[in-house]
Amino acid sequence: MAASQEDELAILRAQRLQAMQEQLANQAQTQLAAEEHAQQQAAHAANLDGLLRKFLTPEARSRLARIAMVEPSRAQSIKENIVTLCQSGDLSTPVSDASLKSMLSQQSKSRSNASIRRI
């Protein structure tokens, strides 16, 4: 009777050890995927910043940095739009602060066309 209990205990220990090893392997894969994703995002951000250094004047970059402090998602979309326009040849380099302001005002106009009706 003691031998069968020890065998059952050994089986349970082996099953628990297997479950823990599988859990650790899954965690390691998840962490590796997250690290790869973070590296890809960092590389994309570095590439974007490098292109912006080439396409924007220092004043325009500082304005964009201030916008990024307030609205990071809007600043990211502006950065991507500027890089896309410059790479396609639609914008002359470097983009000045005044032209960035006009781009921002055009974008703001398109965002503020919503009307509010009170009932």
Order of alpha helices (4+ residues) and beta strands (2+ residues): alpha-alpha-alpha-alpha
